[in-house]
């Protein structure tokens, strides 16, 4: 990473890295981001395809878990320096949803927030509590003054403008007032939503359900976000969503989001 004048940092919910490795490989091979946050690995750390990624030029920090969770940070060349795995505030929480590392002088937090459905209920309560913990940790990060990016699947549609239609989603946890308020509280700390406020393209969808032909109808949602600390904002370059990846055979129901950062 030494000598890099511009870094491309991306986030991508792969929805099962073992099953969907080929679309991931194709995207990495074409776009060559410098840092990638991956979510929803759906595999234990021991099953993570580290060797295949190393062949593509990437080293990895991995916080794996079977079934639905798991996060990883990839970097071209040397692996990120691990800072933290798991959010503070609940020692009983064993879900692999947060990983933090340092890459080329930037703190990168990779997160996979709880879905929270069905709501109301214990899953939604866990979602709200998890977001509260994230906000407390984020407040501590922003106070350091260090350059920080919090990237991942927040499982929050921030506003009605970030979804094709709210008609069939009124009861979904992604649109409820509580998670939306938690996201707004993050922004009020001083974080910048790169995709919405960056110098690149206008806000775009990042997720299209497999159900009801939503990809072909462009019936999408914006739930994958990259939040940048104040010192990072002057360094924002182009920002975008690699929508075409969602259309690849066997791909995730999410598309990668990326931001370019100047040195």
Buried (B, 14 or more C-beta within 10 A) or exposed (E): BEEBEEBBBBBBBBBBBEEBBEBBBBBBEEBEBBBBBBBBBBBBBEBBBBEBBEEBEBBBBBBBBEEBBBBBBBBBEEBBEBBBBBBEEBEEBEBBBBBBBBBBEBBBBBBBBBBBBEBEEEBBBBBBBBBBBBBEBBBEBBEEEBBBBBBBBBBBBBBEEBBBEEEEBEEBBBBBEBBBEBBEBBBEBBBBBBBBBBEBEEBBBBBBEEEEEBBEEEBBBBBBBBBBBBBBBEBBBEBBBBBEBBEBEEBBBBBBBBBBBEE
